[in-house]
Amino acid sequence: QVTGPAGMGKTALAVSAAHRVAELFPDGRILVNLRDERGHPLPGARVLHAVLRALGAVGQQPRSVAALRDSVHRLTEGRRLLLVLDDAVDADQLSPLLPLPRGCTALVTCRPVLSGFDGPVLPLEELSSADARELLLTSYSRRTAPYPGTEAPFESSSGDRLGAAGHNGYDGYDGYDGEGHGYVTGEPETTPEESDTRDVWDRLADQCGRFPGALRVVAQHLTFHPHHSPTDIATRLSAAESRPAALRALDEEYGRSLYAAYSAAPQEVRRAARLLSLLPSGPFTTAAAAVALGVPRETPELPVQSLVAAGLMVTSPDGTGHRFPELQRLTAGEALDEEQPARVRAALARLSGAAADHAETAQHATRVDGLHPLDWFARRRQDLVALLDQVHDAGLWAQTVRLADAMTAFLEALAVWDVWGHTHTLALDAAGQLTDGAARARLLRSLGDLAWQRQRPDEARELYEQVLASPETVSSERSRALAGLADVHLGEGAGTVAAGLVTPTLLRTPGDTRGCFEAHRVLGLNTLAAEGPSAAESHFRECLALAGTLGDRRLETYARRWLGRLRDGAVHPGWTEVRPGVWRGRRES
């Protein structure tokens, strides 16, 4: 059996293998398509009819399954034949035919492994990045013979003469080494221009989901349309949501084959696929599937396993992890318009809530999924931003604000300025839609911090002043906006003005722990510049105590660094760590 999700190149591999072992089957090799013209699976009796036609049977055929089976066995007895049984659905479909008489071999392509049959199983998955790139380049370099398969044709169940490229021509993948890995028979020749665009080939391989069929579609399009560059095609495929349509435009038949597995699945399986397509690319857990589907964690196994059986998804051997092959995920996502909008919104609300929970927990954890929290966020950032975009587009305003808030500490720590600005601008719009003045002030202050980090003092000042002018700003945000405004003045050398802005926080809102931390930070920096290290030490000791109360290790580490510098006399004469991880040239007031 050759198994794997739809679109993985199972048929092409089986057809190519049939050609390569031609000498072992001198009486013929036969391809039998186990689906009808509409893509529906053939019942067992029709499978036997198809085999008999391919074997050359003429005249009236028997009606009973037993008689049909006997006819097949009479025609195959004593012969050395290879039957390629393409796209089997389940064991019941093949049980009337198999096993074949001695000397005959069946090579079955199917999505899940079919139980009850002897013989090896070759599972196909996406190619590795290196193999996908090599297949793409090798296919593109064969300009004189873009279609593989010049070997002698063999018979199909419909009597057609097929080359090694299989039933689609373009889909023949002859770059397998028998272990499910691609290979090439020599380094493809590249021009200097192609060498300069090696990253484009990597991008194309990823955009094709590392599916052999999609890679060959792209390569052959480039071969037959030399006025299109690899960069042109990468641009066409760049938008994930329209990628299946872009592949259909390159090759309509391959695009239909991608959609066929989804469209042939039962309605409840298609619905599950649509909702699970909202998950980010890559592996996901049963718990994540439960969130997307809106079912208790103990119950999503049934729809997930149905997706595996339909060839839309794969599951790890222990059953705890699942994976949507990328092009199948995007194909299911393309069909989201078929889903009830309320169900999609509800799924997005659940997913964003779970993501915000995870990010909020990560802020106070030492390890997250085995990683340092900042490393964890760096890996998840793209997925979280994509989710926030979806949530905002769906008009889920409260969820947009919460998810952006949960990302703030990570974006600030990593100084991911563009993402910070994008997510918080969307969240600011959402807060306006909610008429939530407190959330709006909080997001304006965060955007003020961003402008300050980017050394845009006028923009930062304007944003902080908007926060201070709002009657709905809570005291903690007012204190942090004052500290931000004080940082602007510190940068301008106006230390006395900066100290005057934050001192009232210590007097009026002593219960505002974060505000008091920021006030002591500003006062410590100003005192260091005006009076020296010993005078500043008390402020940074207060910072350390307040950071401990907050349970914020990042702020605590910042305070410890400053105390160490002051104690060891290691204060840099020209530079100051104004905020955690943010250094500025120091000016005397």
C-alpha positions as CSV (number, residue, x, y, z in Angstrom):
1,Q,0.0,0.0,0.0
2,V,1.1,3.6,-0.8
3,T,-0.7,5.7,1.7
4,G,-1.0,9.4,2.5
5,P,-3.2,12.5,2.2
6,A,-4.8,13.6,-1.0
7,G,-2.5,15.4,-3.4
8,M,0.7,13.8,-2.1
9,G,1.7,12.1,-5.3
10,K,0.6,8.5,-4.5
11,T,-0.7,7.8,-7.9
12,A,2.3,9.3,-9.7
13,L,4.7,7.2,-7.5
14,A,2.7,4.0,-8.1
15,V,2.6,4.6,-11.9
16,S,6.3,5.4,-12.0
17,A,7.1,2.3,-9.9
18,A,5.1,0.2,-12.3
19,H,7.2,1.3,-15.2
20,R,10.4,0.7,-13.3
21,V,9.5,-3.0,-12.6
22,A,8.2,-3.8,-16.0
23,E,10.6,-6.7,-16.5
24,L,9.2,-8.4,-13.4
25,F,5.7,-8.4,-14.9
26,P,6.0,-9.5,-18.5
27,D,2.3,-10.2,-18.8
28,G,1.4,-6.6,-18.2
29,R,0.8,-3.7,-15.8
30,I,-2.8,-2.4,-15.4
31,L,-4.0,0.8,-13.8
32,V,-7.5,0.6,-12.3
33,N,-9.1,3.9,-11.0
34,L,-11.3,3.0,-8.1
35,R,-13.5,6.1,-8.4
36,D,-16.1,7.0,-11.0
37,E,-16.2,10.1,-13.2
38,R,-17.8,12.1,-10.3
39,G,-15.1,11.0,-7.8
40,H,-17.4,8.6,-6.0
41,P,-15.8,5.3,-4.9
42,L,-16.7,2.2,-7.0
43,P,-18.4,-0.6,-5.1
44,G,-16.7,-4.0,-5.0
45,A,-18.6,-5.4,-8.0
46,R,-17.8,-2.5,-10.2
47,V,-14.1,-2.9,-9.3
48,L,-14.2,-6.4,-10.6
49,H,-15.9,-5.2,-13.8
50,A,-13.2,-2.6,-14.3
51,V,-10.5,-5.2,-13.8
52,L,-12.1,-7.6,-16.3
53,R,-12.4,-4.8,-18.9
54,A,-8.7,-4.0,-18.4
55,L,-7.8,-7.7,-18.8
56,G,-9.5,-7.7,-22.2
57,A,-12.7,-9.5,-21.2
58,V,-15.4,-9.1,-23.9
59,G,-19.1,-10.0,-24.0
60,Q,-21.6,-10.3,-21.3
61,Q,-20.1,-10.4,-17.8
62,P,-21.5,-12.2,-14.8
63,R,-23.7,-10.4,-12.4
64,S,-22.8,-12.0,-9.1
65,V,-19.7,-10.9,-7.2
66,A,-18.6,-14.5,-6.8
67,A,-18.9,-15.2,-10.5
68,L,-17.0,-12.0,-11.4
69,R,-14.2,-12.9,-9.0
70,D,-13.9,-16.3,-10.6
71,S,-13.7,-14.7,-14.0
72,V,-10.9,-12.4,-12.8
73,H,-9.0,-15.4,-11.4
74,R,-9.3,-17.4,-14.6
75,L,-7.9,-14.5,-16.6
76,T,-5.0,-13.9,-14.2
77,E,-4.1,-17.5,-13.2
78,G,-0.6,-18.4,-14.2
79,R,0.2,-14.9,-15.4
80,R,2.7,-12.4,-13.9
81,L,0.6,-9.2,-13.7
82,L,0.8,-6.0,-11.7
83,L,-2.5,-4.3,-10.9
84,V,-2.2,-0.7,-9.7
85,L,-5.4,-0.1,-7.7
86,D,-5.7,3.6,-7.4
87,D,-7.4,5.6,-4.7
88,A,-9.0,2.8,-2.6
89,V,-11.4,3.9,0.0
90,D,-11.6,0.9,2.4
91,A,-11.0,-2.8,2.7
92,D,-14.6,-3.7,1.7
93,Q,-14.0,-2.1,-1.7
94,L,-11.1,-4.5,-2.4
95,S,-12.1,-7.6,-0.5
96,P,-14.0,-9.1,-3.5
97,L,-10.8,-8.8,-5.6
98,L,-7.9,-9.6,-3.2
99,P,-5.9,-11.6,-2.8
100,L,-4.9,-12.2,-6.4
101,P,-3.7,-15.5,-7.8
102,R,0.0,-16.5,-7.2
103,G,2.3,-14.6,-9.5
104,C,0.1,-11.5,-9.6
105,T,0.7,-8.4,-7.4
106,A,-1.5,-5.5,-6.3
107,L,-0.1,-2.1,-5.7
108,V,-2.8,-0.1,-3.8
109,T,-2.9,3.7,-3.3
110,C,-5.1,4.8,-0.5
111,R,-5.3,7.6,2.0
112,P,-5.5,5.7,5.4
113,V,-3.8,2.3,5.8
114,L,-6.3,-0.5,4.9
115,S,-6.4,-3.2,7.4
116,G,-6.8,-6.9,6.6
117,F,-4.2,-7.0,3.7
118,D,-0.7,-8.4,3.8
119,G,2.3,-6.6,2.4
120,P,4.4,-3.6,3.1
121,V,3.0,-0.1,3.6
122,L,4.8,3.1,2.3
123,P,3.4,6.2,3.9
124,L,3.9,9.4,2.0
125,E,4.1,12.8,3.6
126,E,5.3,16.2,2.4
127,L,8.9,16.2,1.2
128,S,11.6,17.7,3.3
129,S,12.6,21.3,2.5
130,A,15.8,20.1,0.8
131,D,14.0,17.4,-1.3
132,A,11.2,19.7,-2.3
133,R,13.7,22.3,-3.5
134,E,15.6,19.7,-5.4
135,L,12.5,18.3,-7.1
136,L,11.4,21.8,-8.1
137,L,14.8,22.7,-9.6
138,T,15.3,19.4,-11.3
139,S,11.9,19.5,-12.9
140,Y,12.4,23.0,-14.0
141,S,15.8,22.2,-15.5
142,R,14.4,19.4,-17.8
143,R,13.5,21.9,-20.5
144,T,13.7,19.4,-23.3
145,A,11.6,16.8,-21.6
146,P,9.3,18.6,-19.1
147,Y,6.9,15.6,-18.8
148,P,8.5,12.6,-17.3
149,G,7.7,9.1,-18.6
150,T,9.1,8.2,-21.9
151,E,8.9,4.5,-21.1
152,A,6.5,2.1,-22.9
153,P,2.9,2.8,-22.0
154,F,0.7,0.4,-20.2
155,E,-3.0,-0.3,-20.0
156,S,-5.5,1.5,-17.8
157,S,-8.9,0.2,-16.8
158,S,-10.5,2.2,-19.5
159,G,-8.2,0.9,-22.2
160,D,-6.2,4.2,-22.5
161,R,-2.5,4.0,-23.2
162,L,-0.7,5.8,-20.3
163,G,2.9,7.0,-20.0
164,A,4.7,6.9,-16.7
165,A,3.3,10.3,-15.9
166,G,0.1,8.5,-14.9
167,H,-3.4,9.6,-15.6
168,N,-2.7,13.3,-15.4
169,G,0.5,13.6,-17.3
170,Y,1.9,16.5,-15.2
171,D,1.6,14.6,-11.9
172,G,4.2,11.9,-12.6
173,Y,6.8,12.0,-9.8
174,D,9.7,9.8,-10.8
175,G,12.0,11.3,-8.1
176,Y,11.6,8.7,-5.4
177,D,14.2,6.4,-4.0
178,G,11.7,3.8,-2.8
179,E,11.8,5.1,0.8
180,G,9.4,7.9,0.3
181,H,12.1,10.5,-0.2
182,G,12.9,12.5,-3.3
183,Y,16.2,12.2,-5.1
184,V,17.8,13.8,-8.1
185,T,20.3,12.3,-10.6
186,G,22.7,15.2,-10.7
187,E,23.0,18.8,-9.7
188,P,20.6,20.9,-11.7
189,E,22.4,23.5,-13.9
190,T,21.5,27.0,-12.9
191,T,22.3,30.3,-14.6
192,P,23.9,33.1,-12.5
193,E,20.5,34.7,-12.4
194,E,19.0,31.6,-11.0
195,S,21.8,31.3,-8.4
196,D,20.9,34.8,-7.2
197,T,17.3,33.7,-6.6
198,R,17.9,30.5,-4.6
199,D,15.7,31.9,-1.8
200,V,12.9,32.2,-4.3
201,W,13.0,28.4,-4.9
202,D,12.8,27.8,-1.2
203,R,9.8,30.1,-0.9
204,L,8.1,28.3,-3.8
205,A,8.7,25.0,-2.2
206,D,7.1,26.1,1.0
207,Q,4.2,27.7,-0.9
208,C,3.5,24.4,-2.6
209,G,3.3,22.8,0.8
210,R,6.2,20.6,-0.3
211,F,3.6,18.5,-2.2
212,P,5.3,16.7,-5.2
213,G,2.3,17.4,-7.5
214,A,2.2,21.1,-6.7
215,L,6.0,21.4,-7.1
216,R,5.8,19.9,-10.5
217,V,2.9,22.1,-11.6
218,V,5.0,25.2,-10.7
219,A,8.1,23.8,-12.4
220,Q,6.2,22.9,-15.6
221,H,4.4,26.2,-15.7
222,L,7.8,28.0,-15.6
223,T,9.1,25.7,-18.3
224,F,6.2,26.4,-20.7
225,H,5.9,30.1,-19.8
226,P,9.5,31.4,-19.9
227,H,8.3,35.0,-19.7
228,H,7.2,34.2,-16.1
229,S,10.0,34.2,-13.5
230,P,10.0,32.2,-10.3
231,T,9.5,35.5,-8.5
232,D,6.3,36.1,-10.5
233,I,4.9,32.7,-9.4
234,A,6.0,33.2,-5.8
235,T,4.1,36.5,-5.8
236,R,1.0,34.8,-7.2
237,L,1.1,32.2,-4.5
238,S,2.1,34.6,-1.7
239,A,-1.4,35.1,-0.2
240,A,-2.2,31.9,1.7
241,E,-6.0,32.3,1.5
242,S,-6.0,32.4,-2.3
243,R,-3.2,29.9,-2.9
244,P,-5.5,27.0,-3.9
245,A,-7.1,29.2,-6.5
246,A,-3.7,30.3,-7.8
247,L,-2.6,26.7,-8.2
248,R,-5.8,26.0,-10.1
249,A,-5.0,28.9,-12.4
250,L,-1.6,27.3,-13.1
251,D,-3.1,23.8,-13.7
252,E,-6.8,23.3,-13.4
253,E,-6.7,19.5,-13.2
254,Y,-4.3,19.5,-10.3
255,G,-6.4,22.1,-8.5
256,R,-9.4,19.9,-9.0
257,S,-7.5,16.9,-7.5
258,L,-6.7,18.9,-4.4
259,Y,-10.4,19.8,-3.9
260,A,-11.6,16.3,-4.7
261,A,-10.7,14.8,-1.3
262,Y,-12.6,17.7,0.5
263,S,-15.6,17.6,-1.7
264,A,-16.0,13.8,-1.6
265,A,-16.0,13.7,2.2
266,P,-19.2,13.5,4.2
267,Q,-20.9,16.8,5.2
268,E,-19.9,16.5,8.9
269,V,-16.3,15.8,7.9
270,R,-16.2,18.8,5.6
271,R,-17.6,21.0,8.4
272,A,-14.9,19.8,10.8
273,A,-12.3,20.4,8.1
274,R,-13.5,24.0,7.7
275,L,-13.3,24.8,11.4
276,L,-10.0,23.1,11.9
277,S,-8.5,25.1,9.0
278,L,-8.7,28.1,11.3
279,L,-5.9,26.6,13.3
280,P,-2.4,27.7,12.4
281,S,-0.3,25.6,10.0
282,G,1.8,22.9,11.5
283,P,1.0,20.2,14.1
284,F,-1.8,20.7,16.6
285,T,-3.0,18.8,19.7
286,T,-6.3,17.2,20.4
287,A,-7.0,20.0,22.9
288,A,-6.5,22.6,20.1
289,A,-8.9,20.6,17.9
290,A,-11.4,20.6,20.7
291,V,-11.3,24.4,20.9
292,A,-11.7,24.8,17.2
293,L,-14.6,22.4,17.0
294,G,-16.3,23.6,20.2
295,V,-16.5,20.2,21.8
296,P,-15.2,18.8,25.1
297,R,-11.5,17.7,24.9
298,E,-12.5,14.1,25.3
299,T,-14.6,14.0,22.2
300,P,-12.8,15.4,19.1
301,E,-11.1,12.1,18.2
302,L,-14.1,11.0,16.2
303,P,-14.2,14.0,13.7
304,V,-10.4,14.1,13.6
305,Q,-10.2,10.4,12.7
306,S,-12.8,10.8,10.1
307,L,-10.6,13.5,8.5
308,V,-7.7,11.1,8.5
309,A,-9.9,8.5,6.8
310,A,-10.9,11.0,4.2
311,G,-7.2,11.8,3.4
312,L,-7.4,15.3,4.7
313,M,-5.3,15.0,7.8
314,V,-2.6,12.8,9.4
315,T,-2.3,11.8,13.0
316,S,0.9,10.8,15.0
317,P,1.3,7.2,15.9
318,D,0.4,7.8,19.5
319,G,-2.8,9.7,18.5
320,T,-2.0,12.8,20.5
321,G,-0.9,15.1,17.7
322,H,-2.5,15.9,14.3
323,R,-1.4,17.7,11.2
324,F,-3.3,19.3,8.3
325,P,-1.1,19.1,5.2
326,E,-0.8,22.7,4.2
327,L,-2.5,22.6,0.8
328,Q,-5.4,20.6,2.3
329,R,-5.7,23.1,5.1
330,L,-5.8,26.0,2.7
331,T,-8.3,24.1,0.5
332,A,-10.6,23.6,3.5
333,G,-10.1,27.2,4.5
334,E,-11.1,28.3,1.0
335,A,-14.5,26.7,1.7
336,L,-15.2,28.6,4.9
337,D,-17.8,30.6,2.9
338,E,-19.8,27.4,3.0
339,E,-19.9,27.5,6.8
340,Q,-22.5,29.5,8.8
341,P,-20.9,32.8,9.8
342,A,-22.0,32.4,13.4
343,R,-20.1,29.1,13.7
344,V,-16.9,30.7,12.2
345,R,-17.1,33.6,14.6
346,A,-17.7,31.3,17.5
347,A,-14.7,29.2,16.6
348,L,-12.5,32.3,16.2
349,A,-13.7,33.6,19.6
350,R,-12.7,30.2,21.2
351,L,-9.3,30.1,19.5
352,S,-8.4,33.7,20.4
353,G,-9.5,33.1,24.0
354,A,-7.3,30.0,24.2
355,A,-4.4,31.9,22.6
356,A,-4.7,34.8,25.0
357,D,-4.9,32.5,28.0
358,H,-1.7,30.8,26.8
359,A,0.1,34.1,26.2
360,E,-0.9,35.5,29.5
361,T,0.3,32.4,31.3
362,A,3.5,32.5,29.4
363,Q,4.3,35.9,30.7
364,H,4.8,34.5,34.2
365,A,6.3,31.1,33.3
366,T,9.9,30.0,33.2
367,R,9.4,27.6,30.4
368,V,6.6,27.3,27.8
369,D,6.3,24.1,25.7
370,G,9.9,23.5,26.7
371,L,11.1,26.9,25.5
372,H,12.0,30.2,27.2
373,P,8.9,32.4,27.0
374,L,10.4,34.8,24.5
375,D,11.6,32.0,22.3
376,W,8.1,30.5,22.5
377,F,6.5,33.8,21.5
378,A,9.0,34.2,18.6
379,R,7.9,30.9,17.2
380,R,4.2,31.6,17.7
381,R,4.2,35.3,16.7
382,Q,3.2,34.9,13.1
383,D,0.3,32.6,14.0
384,L,-0.9,34.9,16.7
385,V,-0.8,37.9,14.4
386,A,-2.7,36.0,11.7
387,L,-5.3,35.0,14.3
388,L,-5.6,38.6,15.6
389,D,-6.2,39.7,11.9
390,Q,-8.9,37.1,11.5
391,V,-10.6,38.0,14.8
392,H,-10.5,41.7,13.9
393,D,-11.9,41.0,10.4
394,A,-14.7,39.0,12.0
395,G,-15.7,42.0,14.1
396,L,-14.8,40.3,17.4
397,W,-13.8,43.5,19.1
398,A,-13.3,42.3,22.7
399,Q,-11.3,39.3,21.6
400,T,-9.1,41.6,19.4
401,V,-8.3,43.8,22.4
402,R,-7.6,41.0,24.7
403,L,-5.3,39.1,22.3
404,A,-3.3,42.3,21.6
405,D,-3.0,43.0,25.3
406,A,-1.7,39.5,25.9
407,M,1.0,40.1,23.2
408,T,2.2,43.5,24.5
409,A,4.9,42.4,26.9
410,F,6.5,40.1,24.3
411,L,6.4,42.6,21.6
412,E,8.0,45.2,23.8
413,A,10.7,42.8,25.1
414,L,11.6,41.7,21.6
415,A,11.2,45.2,20.0
416,V,9.1,43.8,17.2
417,W,8.1,47.3,16.2
418,D,6.1,46.7,13.0
419,V,4.1,43.9,14.5
420,W,3.5,45.9,17.7
421,G,2.2,48.8,15.7
422,H,0.0,46.6,13.4
423,T,-1.6,44.6,16.2
424,H,-2.2,47.5,18.5
425,T,-3.6,49.8,15.8
426,L,-6.2,47.1,15.1
427,A,-6.9,46.7,18.8
428,L,-7.3,50.5,19.2
429,D,-9.9,50.4,16.4
430,A,-11.6,47.5,18.2
431,A,-11.6,49.5,21.5
432,G,-13.2,52.4,19.7
433,Q,-15.9,50.0,18.3
434,L,-16.6,48.9,21.8
435,T,-16.5,52.5,23.1
436,D,-14.2,51.1,25.8
437,G,-12.3,54.2,27.0
438,A,-10.1,52.4,29.4
439,A,-8.9,49.9,26.8
440,R,-8.4,52.8,24.3
441,A,-6.2,54.6,26.8
442,R,-4.2,51.5,27.6
443,L,-3.6,50.9,23.9
444,L,-2.7,54.5,23.2
445,R,-0.1,54.3,26.1
446,S,1.3,51.2,24.5
447,L,1.6,52.9,21.1
448,G,3.2,55.8,22.9
449,D,5.8,53.4,24.3
450,L,6.4,52.1,20.8
451,A,6.9,55.6,19.4
452,W,9.3,56.3,22.2
453,Q,11.3,53.1,21.5
454,R,11.5,54.1,17.9
455,Q,12.9,57.5,18.9
456,R,9.9,59.5,17.7
457,P,9.5,61.8,20.7
458,D,6.9,64.1,19.2
459,E,4.6,61.2,18.3
460,A,5.2,59.6,21.7
461,R,4.4,62.9,23.5
462,E,1.1,63.3,21.6
463,L,0.0,59.7,22.4
464,Y,0.9,60.0,26.1
465,E,-1.0,63.3,26.3
466,Q,-4.0,61.7,24.8
467,V,-4.0,59.1,27.5
468,L,-3.6,61.8,30.2
469,A,-6.4,63.9,28.7
470,S,-9.0,61.0,28.7
471,P,-11.3,61.0,31.7
472,E,-11.7,57.2,31.3
473,T,-8.0,56.5,31.9
474,V,-7.4,54.4,35.0
475,S,-4.8,55.5,37.5
476,S,-2.3,52.8,36.6
477,E,-2.3,53.8,32.9
478,R,-2.1,57.4,33.9
479,S,1.0,56.7,35.9
480,R,2.6,54.8,33.1
481,A,1.8,57.6,30.6
482,L,3.3,60.1,33.0
483,A,6.5,57.9,33.2
484,G,6.5,57.7,29.4
485,L,6.2,61.4,29.1
486,A,9.0,61.7,31.7
487,D,11.2,59.5,29.5
488,V,10.6,61.9,26.6
489,H,11.9,64.8,28.8
490,L,14.8,62.7,30.0
491,G,15.8,62.2,26.4
492,E,15.7,66.0,25.9
493,G,17.9,66.5,29.0
494,A,15.0,67.9,31.1
495,G,15.5,65.7,34.1
496,T,13.9,68.1,36.6
497,V,10.7,68.2,34.5
498,A,10.8,64.4,34.3
499,A,11.1,64.0,38.0
500,G,8.3,66.4,38.6
501,L,6.0,64.4,36.4
502,V,6.4,61.1,38.3
503,T,6.8,62.2,41.9
504,P,3.0,62.7,42.4
505,T,2.5,59.0,41.6
506,L,4.4,58.0,44.7
507,L,2.4,60.4,46.8
508,R,-1.1,59.9,45.4
509,T,-1.3,56.3,44.3
510,P,1.0,54.2,46.4
511,G,-1.1,51.2,45.7
512,D,-0.3,51.4,42.0
513,T,2.7,49.0,42.1
514,R,3.6,49.2,38.4
515,G,3.2,53.0,38.4
516,C,5.4,53.3,41.4
517,F,8.0,51.1,39.7
518,E,8.1,53.4,36.7
519,A,8.3,56.5,39.0
520,H,11.3,55.1,40.9
521,R,12.9,54.1,37.6
522,V,12.6,57.6,36.2
523,L,13.8,59.1,39.5
524,G,16.7,56.7,39.7
525,L,17.9,57.6,36.2
526,N,17.5,61.3,36.9
527,T,19.3,61.1,40.3
528,L,22.1,59.1,38.7
529,A,22.7,61.9,36.2
530,A,22.3,64.7,38.7
531,E,23.8,63.3,41.9
532,G,25.7,60.1,41.1
533,P,25.4,56.3,41.7
534,S,25.1,56.3,45.5
535,A,22.1,58.6,45.5
536,A,20.3,56.6,42.7
537,E,20.7,53.2,44.5
538,S,17.7,53.7,46.8
539,H,15.4,54.1,43.8
540,F,16.6,51.0,42.1
541,R,16.2,49.0,45.4
542,E,12.6,50.2,45.4
543,C,12.3,49.0,41.8
544,L,13.5,45.6,42.8
545,A,11.0,45.3,45.6
546,L,8.1,46.5,43.5
547,A,9.1,44.1,40.6
548,G,9.1,41.2,43.1
549,T,5.6,42.2,44.2
550,L,4.5,42.3,40.6
551,G,6.1,38.9,40.0
552,D,7.6,40.3,36.8
553,R,11.0,38.7,36.3
554,R,11.9,41.0,33.4
555,L,11.5,44.1,35.6
556,E,13.2,42.4,38.5
557,T,16.2,41.5,36.3
558,Y,16.4,45.1,35.1
559,A,16.5,46.4,38.7
560,R,19.2,43.8,39.6
561,R,21.3,44.9,36.6
562,W,21.2,48.5,37.7
563,L,22.1,47.7,41.3
564,G,25.0,45.6,40.1
565,R,26.3,48.5,37.9
566,L,25.9,51.0,40.8
567,R,27.6,48.7,43.3
568,D,30.5,47.7,41.0
569,G,31.0,51.1,39.5
570,A,30.3,49.7,36.0
571,V,27.9,52.5,34.9
572,H,28.7,53.2,31.2
573,P,29.8,56.8,30.9
574,G,27.9,57.5,27.7
575,W,24.9,55.0,27.7
576,T,22.0,54.3,29.9
577,E,19.6,51.3,30.0
578,V,16.5,53.5,30.3
579,R,14.0,50.7,30.1
580,P,14.5,47.0,30.2
581,G,16.7,46.2,27.2
582,V,16.4,49.7,25.8
583,W,19.7,51.8,25.8
584,R,20.0,55.4,25.0
585,G,22.9,57.9,24.9
586,R,22.9,59.8,28.2
587,R,22.6,63.5,28.4
588,E,23.4,65.5,31.5
589,S,20.5,67.7,32.7
